[in-house]
Amino acid sequence: MNTKNVADKLERKKAKRAARKKAAPKAKRAASVARGSMKKKIRHQAQGQRKR
């Protein structure tokens, strides 16, 4: 939904909400797909270091 041309914040919000309501519902994630499957993986983590 492109709301670049709508200057008023409230109007933009209304338009977005209407579009969300009108859009087809998103499919649920399949049980076989891990929740973090798209996350960046790290090979080996040193002790006491941040992961990402």
HELIX and SHEET records of a PDB file:
HELIX    1   1 LYS A    9  LYS A   22  1                                  14    
END                                                                             
